[in-house]
């Protein structure tokens, strides 16, 4: 069970599959979760790309919410990178243009107060490693991790069982299956700021 944090949660980052399509379940889940969180007044943040990132922007905007992006500036885009989604950029309320992939991710982590994580590839794995270790170091004021989907329901318990994790590393995350559970979990674990 995730431990409640003293951190005031205003911005929620969405991580996951840049190749997700509108017909994919995790795209639909991300869109609905962002919609529900935006209705609660949370600001949705993402990396400005397609897939889960776009889904979170679409959901937030459908709810009349605010979206902020951290993106790689055009001249720094690395090879084999998903790039920026034009629709995502067009709908954003604020865009941080960063010099390189690492700076983009660091900015996302800096501005976010919680993380909602859907299935993805190596980029998502890298993001999980960074935010999970940060949550451990900031325990008590940690930024919650909410893993969404059956894939994480299989993977995370195995990691917790087979690797050498401290107790607090197991207390900073929750695994959920639905968008409603994302909303309920975040509201239940975080301190809110109604002035968002």
C-alpha positions in Angstrom: 0.0 0.0 0.0 1.3 3.4 -1.0 2.3 5.7 1.9 0.6 9.2 1.9 3.0 12.0 0.9 3.3 15.5 2.4 4.1 16.8 -1.1 1.4 19.1 -2.5 0.4 17.6 -5.9 -0.4 20.1 -8.6 1.2 18.6 -11.8 0.9 15.0 -12.9 3.2 13.6 -15.5 2.2 10.8 -17.9 4.8 8.3 -19.1 4.3 5.5 -21.6 4.2 4.1 -25.1 4.8 6.8 -27.8 3.5 4.3 -30.4 0.1 3.8 -28.7 -2.8 4.4 -31.1 -6.3 5.7 -30.4 -7.7 2.1 -30.6 -5.2 0.8 -28.0 -6.5 0.2 -24.5 -3.6 2.0 -22.9 -4.2 5.1 -25.1 -7.8 5.1 -24.0 -6.8 4.5 -20.3 -4.4 7.4 -20.4 -6.9 9.8 -22.0 -9.6 8.9 -19.5 -7.2 9.2 -16.5 -6.0 12.6 -17.7 -9.6 13.7 -18.2 -10.5 12.7 -14.6 -7.4 14.3 -13.1 -7.9 17.5 -15.1 -11.5 17.7 -13.8 -10.0 17.6 -10.3 -7.8 20.6 -11.2 -4.5 18.8 -11.7 -2.2 20.1 -14.5 -1.2 17.4 -16.9 2.4 17.3 -18.1 4.1 15.1 -20.7 7.0 14.9 -23.1 5.1 16.4 -26.1 5.2 13.3 -28.2 2.5 11.0 -29.7 0.9 7.9 -28.1 0.3 8.0 -24.3 1.6 11.6 -24.2 -0.9 12.8 -26.8 -3.7 10.8 -25.1 -3.0 12.6 -21.8 -3.2 16.0 -23.5 -6.4 15.1 -25.3 -8.0 13.9 -22.1 -7.0 17.0 -20.2 -8.1 19.4 -22.8 -11.4 17.6 -23.2 -12.0 18.3 -19.5 -11.0 22.0 -19.9 -7.7 21.4 -18.1 -4.2 22.7 -18.4 -1.3 20.9 -20.2 2.4 21.6 -20.0 5.0 19.9 -22.1 8.7 19.4 -21.8 10.1 18.8 -25.3 13.5 18.4 -27.1 14.2 21.6 -29.1 14.2 20.9 -32.8 18.0 21.3 -33.2 18.7 18.8 -30.4 16.4 15.9 -31.5 18.4 12.7 -31.4 18.1 9.9 -33.9 15.4 7.2 -33.4 13.4 9.6 -31.2 9.6 9.8 -31.3 9.8 13.5 -31.7 7.1 16.1 -31.1 3.4 15.6 -31.9 2.0 18.6 -33.7 -1.5 18.2 -32.1 0.1 17.8 -28.7 2.1 21.0 -29.1 -0.8 23.0 -30.5 -3.1 22.1 -27.5 -0.4 22.8 -24.8 -0.8 25.8 -22.5 3.0 25.9 -21.9 6.0 24.3 -23.6 9.5 24.0 -22.1 12.0 23.6 -25.0 15.1 21.7 -23.7 18.5 20.9 -25.2 18.5 17.2 -25.5 16.6 14.1 -24.4 18.1 14.0 -20.9 17.2 17.7 -20.2 13.7 17.1 -21.5 13.3 14.2 -19.0 14.9 16.1 -16.1 12.5 19.0 -16.7 9.5 16.7 -16.7 10.7 15.2 -13.4 11.4 18.7 -12.0 7.9 20.1 -12.7 5.9 17.0 -11.9 4.6 16.2 -8.4 3.3 12.7 -9.3 3.7 10.2 -12.1 1.2 8.0 -13.9 2.9 5.3 -15.9 1.5 3.1 -18.7 3.2 0.4 -20.6 6.0 1.5 -22.9 9.5 0.7 -24.0 13.1 1.5 -22.9 12.3 5.2 -22.5 9.5 4.4 -20.1 11.8 2.0 -18.2 14.4 4.8 -17.9 11.8 7.2 -16.6 10.6 4.7 -14.1 14.1 4.1 -12.7 14.7 7.8 -12.3 11.4 8.7 -10.6 11.3 5.6 -8.4 14.8 6.3 -7.0 13.9 10.0 -6.5 10.7 8.9 -4.6 12.9 6.8 -2.3 15.2 9.6 -1.5 12.4 12.0 -0.9 10.3 9.6 1.1 7.7 11.4 3.1 7.7 14.2 0.6 7.9 11.7 -2.3 6.2 12.0 -5.6 3.9 9.1 -6.0 4.2 6.6 -8.8 0.9 5.1 -10.2 1.5 2.1 -12.5 -1.5 1.5 -14.8 -2.4 -1.8 -16.5 -2.1 -5.5 -16.3 1.5 -5.5 -17.6 2.7 -3.5 -14.5 0.6 -5.8 -12.3 2.8 -8.7 -13.4 6.2 -6.9 -13.7 6.3 -4.7 -10.5 5.6 -7.5 -8.0 8.3 -9.6 -9.6 10.8 -6.7 -9.3 9.8 -6.1 -5.7 10.1 -9.8 -4.9 13.3 -10.7 -6.8 15.4 -7.5 -6.4 16.8 -6.0 -3.2 14.3 -3.2 -2.5 14.0 -1.4 0.7 10.6 -1.1 2.4 10.2 2.5 1.5 10.9 1.7 -2.2 7.7 -0.4 -2.0 5.7 2.3 -0.3 5.9 5.0 -3.0 3.9 3.3 -5.7 0.5 1.8 -6.4 -0.6 -0.5 -9.3 -4.1 0.1 -10.7 -6.1 -1.2 -13.6 -8.6 1.7 -14.4 -8.6 5.4 -14.9 -11.0 5.8 -11.9 -8.4 4.0 -9.7 -5.8 6.5 -10.9 -7.9 9.4 -9.7 -8.9 7.8 -6.4 -5.3 6.7 -5.7 -3.9 10.2 -6.4 -6.5 11.9 -4.3 -6.0 9.4 -1.5 -2.3 9.6 -1.3 -1.4 13.2 -2.0 -1.9 16.6 -0.4 -3.9 18.8 -2.8 -3.7 22.4 -3.5 -7.1 23.8 -4.6 -5.4 27.0 -5.9 -4.0 25.0 -8.8 
